[in-house]
Amino acid sequence: MSEPLSTTKAIAAVSALTLIPGTDPAAIIGAFTGAALFIMSNEQLTTLKRLSLFVVSFLGGLICAGWATVLISNLLPDSLQISPGMGALIAAACVVRLVQYLMRLMDDPKRFLSFIRGTRGK
């Protein structure tokens, strides 16, 4: 039985996305890599959940690439240059972790409201 999405098809799709005018190819590749690494590390999830988290991670990596790049650049010495691809890779992994944390908070409404208020249950 063949895979539903082969590596060649995935690379072709990412390559096609880099041709869109106004997008940074490094950020697209970084977001894809970050999302793929995150999904490969979570084997206990169902296929549908993995696919939806991949999409959230990929889009979050693209949207937050610039912000993450600036944040990382501020934390490191000035002599190091950080590419938007690295920012997208890190943002892709962090966005999904944040979404999962917020989903766990939503399971308990009192804890979620305490988090929103800033008391965190104190």
Secondary structure by P-SEA (a helix, b strand, c coil): ccccccaaaaaaaaaaaaacccccaaaaaaaaaaaaaaaaacccccaaaaaaaaaaaaaaaaaaaaaaaaaaaaaccccccccaaaaaaaaaaaaaaaaaaaaaaaccaaaaaaaaaccccc
